[in-house]
Amino acid sequence: YQKAGVTQSPFVYVFKMMGIPFAGDIMNFVVLSAIISAANSGLYASTRMLWSLSNEGMLPKFFTKTNRRSIPTVALAFSMLGGILALLS
């Protein structure tokens, strides 16, 4: 990228050439929002999958434990732990 002269995102470059102020910040916000949305969706799906598998008897029953608002807290904690381990790897 140094030989090609690419030092910034092509989107940021185009927005700067169009005269849009704060183009880099706008793109960073969009990318960060997309990452957070994808992480939230994945966390929800994996939590419900653990709960469902446990409810069907394919995983230990402690994954079916929910709090007073019917949130499967044990499955959520294990999903978060798996996400953190995946992030670190």
Secondary structure, DSSP 8 states (H G I E B T S, - for coil): -TTTT--S-HHHHHHHHTT-TTHHHHHHHHHHHHHHHHHHHHHHHHHHHHHHHHHTTSS-GGGG---TT---HHHHHHHHHHHHHHHH-
